[in-house]
Amino acid sequence: MTVFTETVEHFRFDNSYARLPDRFFARHRPTPVAAPRLVRLNEKLAWHLGLDPAKLATLEAVAFFAGNDLPEGGEPIAMAYAGHQFGTFVPQLGDGRAILLGEVIDRDGERRDIQLKGAGPTPFSRQGDGRAALGPVLREYIVSEAMVQLGIPTTRALAAVTTGETIWRETPLPGAVLTRVAASHIRVGTFQFFAARGDLDAIRHLAEHVIARHFPEADGAVNRYHTLLELVISRQAELIAKWMLVGFIHGVMNTDNMSIAGETIDYGPCAFMDTYHPATVYSSIDTGGRYRYGNQPRIAQWNLARLAETMLPLIAENEANAVKEAQEAIGAFTARFESAYAAGLNRKLGLFRSQPGDLSLAQDLLERMARNGADFTLTFRHLCDAAASPDGDAAVRSLFESPGDFDDWAVSWRQRLAEEGRARSESSEVMRAVNPRFIPRNHLVEEAISAAVDHDDFSVFETLLAVLSTPYEEQPPFGRFADPPRPDQVVHQTFCGT
């Protein structure tokens, strides 16, 4: 492995996490691959990171994205963390197939991690091969970049490369590496790792690092650690509300998959709902439905309670006082989530001056959708037309097994819309800005993955990315990408890929 400078000379690494004590990570280089080939470079993101997209497309840069070469200033590390996995605590997990190369400062002055996912085994691999298959890499690329355009905080995909190697899961699969960009990769499980070891000094180090990097507003607070907890809770409440408003299901909301920075992270068996139902589960490993769509707010609060437990010694010297303060902070999650969620539902229904009864109106619609097998995304999108004119009702009614259920609800909705005092066309236009026409539907993601894995055809992947780059536009030539799956296209299960 060599170090090169010419093609990525503008990376300007400034690696704050690598300056923490050595017990926070293991210094470890990626394992070189046989024949790296660039599948896709995210040119807009590269530019935003202050990089030259043309230089990143060279053979030398592709070697960097595969882990064969390191850029000057990179300090590759595998981060240590623990986590509750489906409610069971595992005291040591860590980056088993991901290596953090370093941090760059983007054009907005924000610090961003550059990480290779699938870069080979690390000291935390637990006998895994440390590699990633092409399918999961493409899934994360598609869904994470779709989340950006939907306005949801997320890690991002800078590049995807194939490795020229075969990896084994249940069958032989082409290997790949994803270059992931994040505000940071610090997780609830990172705090848990040190708490499990009784390492209060490390917890304090970590909390100070998080304050400096993500929550500087806590710096001048009377109780900086209590304020930090409150800020993390608030950001997570808003994030989960945004998930719920687009029908996103993470699939594996373990504490090691919850980012302290408030970004969506670790896209494994994630999925977007087609037919609406709060009990919807896609993940093949979530056999008990712990992380089902409707349970995500409760799980987020549970995860945050685990974070609060690790911070008790920092919040107050007296344990009883610390517990009381932490409980108050965790208790505030519900109100913050419900406020963000209710406001989002109002916007989806064209209501912008909140009134008592608005949430009941929205919940009534959701219950009727669940009873009638209505498509989540299309119901709200077609409501945009229905808000402009009753002529638009036909498209919504077609989604309901019993159209009369929609008709009954629509009477109350139109009465409420009239109270807004807006022109119908104005309400419709505003609704279009929050109700996407296009989401990464499961059958479309699988179609793109199948073409790439089975036929080395990335054109379907590219087309899907292009459509998802403007999810709120009509895009008439790509109407089929908005359609729900036919019965033979329905995806019933999604998989982790590890």
MOFENBEL-V798923 format. One record per residue. N is the residue number from 0. SS is DSSP state (a for helix, b for strand, c for the rest). OMEGA is omega in degrees with one decimal (999 if undefined). Layout:
N/SS/OMEGA ; N/SS/OMEGA
This chain:
0/c/-178.1 ; 1/b/174.7 ; 2/b/-179.1 ; 3/b/-175.4 ; 4/c/-168.4 ; 5/c/-171.9 ; 6/c/179.9 ; 7/c/-174.9 ; 8/c/-176.6 ; 9/c/-179.8 ; 10/c/175.7 ; 11/c/-178.9 ; 12/c/173.6 ; 13/c/-161.8 ; 14/c/-175.7 ; 15/c/-178.3 ; 16/a/179.4 ; 17/a/176.4 ; 18/a/174.2 ; 19/c/-179.4 ; 20/c/-173.9 ; 21/a/-177.9 ; 22/a/177.0 ; 23/a/-173.5 ; 24/b/171.4 ; 25/b/176.1 ; 26/b/-172.4 ; 27/c/-179.8 ; 28/c/173.8 ; 29/c/175.7 ; 30/c/-178.3 ; 31/c/178.8 ; 32/c/-170.5 ; 33/c/-171.3 ; 34/c/-177.0 ; 35/c/177.7 ; 36/b/-178.6 ; 37/b/175.2 ; 38/b/180.0 ; 39/b/173.2 ; 40/b/177.5 ; 41/c/-171.7 ; 42/a/-179.9 ; 43/a/177.9 ; 44/a/178.1 ; 45/a/179.2 ; 46/a/-178.3 ; 47/a/177.6 ; 48/c/-179.7 ; 49/c/-177.7 ; 50/c/179.6 ; 51/c/-177.9 ; 52/a/-179.2 ; 53/a/180.0 ; 54/a/-179.0 ; 55/a/178.8 ; 56/c/-179.1 ; 57/c/179.6 ; 58/a/-179.3 ; 59/a/179.7 ; 60/a/176.8 ; 61/a/176.4 ; 62/a/176.1 ; 63/a/-178.7 ; 64/a/178.0 ; 65/a/-177.4 ; 66/c/179.7 ; 67/c/178.5 ; 68/b/179.0 ; 69/b/175.2 ; 70/b/178.6 ; 71/c/-179.6 ; 72/c/177.3 ; 73/c/177.0 ; 74/c/-172.4 ; 75/c/179.0 ; 76/b/169.1 ; 77/b/-173.6 ; 78/b/178.0 ; 79/c/171.1 ; 80/c/176.4 ; 81/c/174.8 ; 82/b/168.8 ; 83/b/178.8 ; 84/b/-174.1 ; 85/c/174.7 ; 86/c/-179.6 ; 87/b/-176.1 ; 88/b/174.9 ; 89/b/-170.9 ; 90/c/176.4 ; 91/c/173.4 ; 92/c/177.8 ; 93/c/-179.9 ; 94/c/-178.6 ; 95/c/178.4 ; 96/c/179.5 ; 97/b/-179.4 ; 98/b/178.0 ; 99/b/-178.4 ; 100/b/-178.3 ; 101/b/-176.4 ; 102/b/176.0 ; 103/b/175.7 ; 104/b/-175.9 ; 105/c/-174.9 ; 106/c/175.5 ; 107/c/-178.3 ; 108/c/-179.1 ; 109/c/178.3 ; 110/b/-177.3 ; 111/b/175.0 ; 112/b/170.5 ; 113/b/-173.9 ; 114/b/172.9 ; 115/b/-179.9 ; 116/b/-174.9 ; 117/c/-172.0 ; 118/b/175.7 ; 119/c/-176.3 ; 120/c/177.6 ; 121/c/175.9 ; 122/c/179.8 ; 123/c/-170.7 ; 124/c/-179.8 ; 125/c/176.5 ; 126/c/174.4 ; 127/c/-177.6 ; 128/c/176.5 ; 129/c/-176.1 ; 130/b/176.7 ; 131/b/175.0 ; 132/b/-177.0 ; 133/a/-176.9 ; 134/a/178.3 ; 135/a/177.1 ; 136/a/178.7 ; 137/a/178.4 ; 138/a/-179.6 ; 139/a/178.3 ; 140/a/-176.9 ; 141/a/-171.7 ; 142/a/-178.8 ; 143/a/178.6 ; 144/a/173.4 ; 145/a/179.6 ; 146/a/177.4 ; 147/a/-176.8 ; 148/a/175.9 ; 149/c/176.9 ; 150/c/-176.7 ; 151/c/179.5 ; 152/c/-173.4 ; 153/b/163.2 ; 154/c/-176.4 ; 155/b/179.4 ; 156/b/176.7 ; 157/b/-178.5 ; 158/b/172.0 ; 159/b/177.0 ; 160/b/167.7 ; 161/b/-172.3 ; 162/b/-174.8 ; 163/b/-179.2 ; 164/b/176.4 ; 165/b/173.5 ; 166/b/-175.9 ; 167/b/166.9 ; 168/c/170.7 ; 169/c/177.8 ; 170/c/175.0 ; 171/b/-176.5 ; 172/b/175.7 ; 173/b/-179.9 ; 174/b/179.9 ; 175/b/176.4 ; 176/b/176.7 ; 177/b/171.1 ; 178/b/-174.1 ; 179/b/179.0 ; 180/b/-178.2 ; 181/b/172.4 ; 182/c/167.1 ; 183/c/178.4 ; 184/c/177.2 ; 185/c/-172.4 ; 186/b/169.9 ; 187/a/179.8 ; 188/a/176.7 ; 189/a/175.4 ; 190/a/-178.4 ; 191/a/179.8 ; 192/a/-177.2 ; 193/a/177.4 ; 194/a/179.9 ; 195/c/-179.9 ; 196/c/-179.1 ; 197/c/-175.1 ; 198/c/-176.8 ; 199/a/179.0 ; 200/a/178.7 ; 201/a/178.4 ; 202/a/179.2 ; 203/a/176.4 ; 204/a/-176.8 ; 205/a/179.4 ; 206/a/179.0 ; 207/a/178.2 ; 208/a/-179.9 ; 209/a/177.7 ; 210/a/-177.5 ; 211/a/-173.1 ; 212/a/-171.5 ; 213/a/-172.7 ; 214/c/-178.6 ; 215/a/178.8 ; 216/a/177.0 ; 217/a/-172.0 ; 218/c/-177.1 ; 219/c/-177.8 ; 220/c/178.0 ; 221/c/174.9 ; 222/c/-172.3 ; 223/a/-176.6 ; 224/a/174.0 ; 225/a/177.7 ; 226/a/176.6 ; 227/a/179.3 ; 228/a/179.5 ; 229/a/-178.4 ; 230/a/177.3 ; 231/a/179.9 ; 232/a/-179.5 ; 233/a/-178.2 ; 234/a/179.2 ; 235/a/178.7 ; 236/a/179.2 ; 237/a/179.3 ; 238/a/-178.0 ; 239/a/176.6 ; 240/a/179.3 ; 241/a/174.4 ; 242/a/-174.2 ; 243/a/-175.0 ; 244/a/175.7 ; 245/a/177.5 ; 246/c/-178.5 ; 247/b/176.8 ; 248/b/-176.5 ; 249/c/175.6 ; 250/c/-179.0 ; 251/c/-177.1 ; 252/c/173.7 ; 253/c/-178.6 ; 254/a/176.7 ; 255/a/177.0 ; 256/a/177.8 ; 257/c/-176.9 ; 258/b/176.0 ; 259/c/-177.3 ; 260/c/179.2 ; 261/c/175.9 ; 262/c/169.2 ; 263/b/-175.6 ; 264/c/174.9 ; 265/c/178.1 ; 266/c/176.5 ; 267/c/179.7 ; 268/c/-178.9 ; 269/c/179.9 ; 270/b/169.8 ; 271/b/178.6 ; 272/c/164.4 ; 273/c/176.1 ; 274/b/-177.0 ; 275/c/166.5 ; 276/c/-176.9 ; 277/c/-179.6 ; 278/c/-175.0 ; 279/c/175.9 ; 280/c/173.4 ; 281/c/-172.8 ; 282/b/-178.7 ; 283/c/-177.5 ; 284/c/179.4 ; 285/c/-173.3 ; 286/c/179.9 ; 287/c/179.5 ; 288/c/-179.6 ; 289/c/-174.9 ; 290/c/177.4 ; 291/c/-174.8 ; 292/a/-174.1 ; 293/a/-178.2 ; 294/a/-174.2 ; 295/a/177.3 ; 296/a/-179.7 ; 297/a/179.7 ; 298/a/177.7 ; 299/a/178.8 ; 300/a/177.2 ; 301/a/178.4 ; 302/a/-179.5 ; 303/a/174.2 ; 304/a/177.0 ; 305/a/175.4 ; 306/a/-179.3 ; 307/a/179.0 ; 308/a/-178.7 ; 309/a/-174.2 ; 310/a/-177.2 ; 311/a/-179.3 ; 312/a/178.9 ; 313/a/-174.2 ; 314/a/178.8 ; 315/c/178.7 ; 316/c/178.0 ; 317/c/-173.9 ; 318/a/-179.5 ; 319/a/178.1 ; 320/a/179.6 ; 321/a/179.7 ; 322/a/180.0 ; 323/a/-179.9 ; 324/a/-179.7 ; 325/a/179.5 ; 326/a/178.2 ; 327/a/179.6 ; 328/a/-180.0 ; 329/a/179.3 ; 330/a/-179.1 ; 331/a/-179.6 ; 332/a/-174.5 ; 333/a/-179.3 ; 334/a/-179.0 ; 335/a/177.6 ; 336/a/-176.0 ; 337/a/177.7 ; 338/a/-179.9 ; 339/a/-178.3 ; 340/a/-179.8 ; 341/a/178.7 ; 342/a/178.5 ; 343/a/176.8 ; 344/a/177.3 ; 345/a/179.5 ; 346/a/-180.0 ; 347/a/179.8 ; 348/c/178.4 ; 349/c/-178.2 ; 350/c/-173.0 ; 351/c/172.8 ; 352/c/-171.5 ; 353/c/176.6 ; 354/c/174.4 ; 355/c/-179.4 ; 356/c/-179.2 ; 357/a/-178.8 ; 358/a/177.8 ; 359/a/177.8 ; 360/a/179.6 ; 361/a/-179.6 ; 362/a/176.8 ; 363/a/177.1 ; 364/a/-178.5 ; 365/a/178.7 ; 366/a/177.5 ; 367/a/176.1 ; 368/a/-179.6 ; 369/a/179.9 ; 370/a/-171.5 ; 371/a/178.7 ; 372/c/-177.9 ; 373/c/177.2 ; 374/b/-174.7 ; 375/a/-173.9 ; 376/a/-176.1 ; 377/a/178.0 ; 378/a/-178.6 ; 379/a/178.6 ; 380/a/179.6 ; 381/a/175.5 ; 382/a/177.2 ; 383/a/177.8 ; 384/a/-180.0 ; 385/a/177.2 ; 386/a/-179.8 ; 387/a/-177.0 ; 388/c/174.6 ; 389/a/176.5 ; 390/a/-180.0 ; 391/a/-178.1 ; 392/a/-174.0 ; 393/a/-178.6 ; 394/a/178.1 ; 395/a/-178.4 ; 396/a/-177.2 ; 397/c/-178.9 ; 398/c/-176.3 ; 399/c/176.5 ; 400/c/174.5 ; 401/c/-174.9 ; 402/a/179.1 ; 403/a/176.8 ; 404/a/175.8 ; 405/a/-177.6 ; 406/a/179.8 ; 407/a/-179.0 ; 408/a/-175.1 ; 409/a/178.5 ; 410/a/179.7 ; 411/a/-179.4 ; 412/a/-178.6 ; 413/a/175.3 ; 414/a/179.8 ; 415/a/177.3 ; 416/a/-179.1 ; 417/a/179.7 ; 418/a/179.1 ; 419/a/179.5 ; 420/c/178.5 ; 421/c/170.0 ; 422/c/-179.2 ; 423/a/-178.5 ; 424/a/179.4 ; 425/a/178.1 ; 426/a/-179.0 ; 427/a/-177.7 ; 428/a/179.7 ; 429/a/178.8 ; 430/a/180.0 ; 431/a/-179.1 ; 432/c/-178.7 ; 433/c/178.4 ; 434/c/-175.3 ; 435/c/171.2 ; 436/c/-175.2 ; 437/c/170.5 ; 438/c/176.4 ; 439/c/-178.6 ; 440/c/-172.4 ; 441/a/-177.4 ; 442/a/177.4 ; 443/a/176.5 ; 444/a/179.8 ; 445/a/177.7 ; 446/a/179.7 ; 447/a/179.8 ; 448/a/-178.8 ; 449/a/179.8 ; 450/a/-177.7 ; 451/a/-175.4 ; 452/a/-174.1 ; 453/a/-173.0 ; 454/a/-178.4 ; 455/c/-177.9 ; 456/c/-177.7 ; 457/c/-178.8 ; 458/a/179.4 ; 459/a/175.7 ; 460/a/-178.6 ; 461/a/179.8 ; 462/a/179.3 ; 463/a/177.2 ; 464/a/-179.5 ; 465/a/179.8 ; 466/a/-176.9 ; 467/a/179.8 ; 468/c/176.2 ; 469/c/-170.8 ; 470/c/-177.0 ; 471/c/178.2 ; 472/c/-177.5 ; 473/c/179.3 ; 474/c/-176.8 ; 475/a/-179.3 ; 476/a/-174.7 ; 477/a/-176.7 ; 478/a/-176.8 ; 479/a/-179.8 ; 480/a/176.2 ; 481/a/-175.1 ; 482/c/172.1 ; 483/c/-178.0 ; 484/c/168.4 ; 485/c/179.6 ; 486/a/-178.7 ; 487/a/179.6 ; 488/a/-174.6 ; 489/c/175.6 ; 490/c/-177.2 ; 491/c/-178.2 ; 492/c/172.0 ; 493/b/-168.7 ; 494/c/-176.2 ; 495/c/-178.1 ; 496/c/178.3 ; 497/c/999
